[in-house]
Amino acid sequence: MTDIETQVMARKYQSILIQVQGMTFSWNVAEHLVGGKKRLERLMAEEKVRFDKPFGASNTKWQFNAADILSNIKPNLRRVK
């Protein structure tokens, strides 16, 4: 991969993170993207991802900041070509 291709990919990545800043992911989506339940819980404990669970009903949905989740994705090298 050339230096220019790397720079283009980095700019696209930064653009994606900026565009999803106000979006949220559910617990299941966040867990799948970061690589599992234990990794997600560790990221929460280390405060590397912002999250919220609204008060009220006991069955309210967890909301994770999409930009934080995307910046902590565990790479799957089997899918990368």
FENMOSUL-V142957 format. One record per pair of residues at least 6 apart in sequence whose ideal C-beta (glycine too) atoms are under 6 Angstrom apart, sorted by sequence separation. I is the first residue (numbers start at 1). J is the second residue. If there is no record, write none. Layout:
{{I | J} {I | J}}
//
This chain:
{{31 | 37} {34 | 40} {43 | 49} {54 | 60} {31 | 40} {53 | 62} {30 | 40} {52 | 63} {51 | 64} {49 | 64} {50 | 65} {50 | 68} {49 | 68} {48 | 72} {43 | 72} {30 | 64} {26 | 61} {27 | 62} {33 | 69} {34 | 72} {24 | 63} {25 | 64} {30 | 69} {35 | 74} {33 | 73} {34 | 74} {25 | 66} {23 | 66} {25 | 69} {20 | 66} {21 | 67} {20 | 67} {17 | 67}}
//
